[in-house]
Amino acid sequence: MWLNIVSAAIKDLFSGQISDFLSYGSLVLGDLEYLLHQHFQRLSESEKQVMSWLANQIKAVEISKKAALLELSPSEFLKAVESLRRRSLIEKVQKGDRAIFTVQPAIAEYIKTHIL
């Protein structure tokens, strides 16, 4: 569904020119904003905290590097990460023998512009 929305925006706003879309200074979310808003509203407070923290990371991070400023117990933090993974809202990337986590760019953009 996301691909259909983005492809429609590329066709409509950028006359089908993918390079123009990619060179645009900000990510165009269009109808995705509504979908992301619905998903974000259903998250628990701990899940929202984890999402916001991950969205502000420059690179993918190990969950063992949890920021001290997150006011979550280790148990709450891990439950939130597991729940977000099940919902496909955060991504796990294998880097050697380590697992690192990140937020997809569209989701990070939404969080940065609408939540923070």
ChimeraX attribute file (.defattr): number of C-alpha atoms within 10 A of each C-alpha:
attribute: neighborCount
match mode: 1-to-1
recipient: residues
	/A:1	7
	/A:2	12
	/A:3	9
	/A:4	9
	/A:5	14
	/A:6	17
	/A:7	16
	/A:8	16
	/A:9	18
	/A:10	19
	/A:11	14
	/A:12	11
	/A:13	13
	/A:14	16
	/A:15	12
	/A:16	14
	/A:17	12
	/A:18	13
	/A:19	10
	/A:20	13
	/A:21	20
	/A:22	13
	/A:23	9
	/A:24	11
	/A:25	8
	/A:26	9
	/A:27	13
	/A:28	18
	/A:29	18
	/A:30	12
	/A:31	13
	/A:32	18
	/A:33	17
	/A:34	11
	/A:35	12
	/A:36	16
	/A:37	15
	/A:38	11
	/A:39	12
	/A:40	19
	/A:41	10
	/A:42	10
	/A:43	15
	/A:44	11
	/A:45	13
	/A:46	19
	/A:47	21
	/A:48	18
	/A:49	17
	/A:50	20
	/A:51	23
	/A:52	19
	/A:53	18
	/A:54	23
	/A:55	24
	/A:56	15
	/A:57	13
	/A:58	8
	/A:59	12
	/A:60	17
	/A:61	17
	/A:62	15
	/A:63	15
	/A:64	10
	/A:65	8
	/A:66	16
	/A:67	12
	/A:68	7
	/A:69	7
	/A:70	13
	/A:71	11
	/A:72	17
	/A:73	10
	/A:74	11
	/A:75	9
	/A:76	13
	/A:77	19
	/A:78	18
	/A:79	14
	/A:80	22
	/A:81	21
	/A:82	14
	/A:83	16
	/A:84	19
	/A:85	14
	/A:86	11
	/A:87	11
	/A:88	12
	/A:89	17
	/A:90	22
	/A:91	18
	/A:92	16
	/A:93	14
	/A:94	10
	/A:95	10
	/A:96	7
	/A:97	6
	/A:98	10
	/A:99	15
	/A:100	18
	/A:101	19
	/A:102	23
	/A:103	24
	/A:104	14
	/A:105	11
	/A:106	17
	/A:107	20
	/A:108	21
	/A:109	19
	/A:110	20
	/A:111	23
	/A:112	13
	/A:113	8
	/A:114	10
	/A:115	12
	/A:116	9
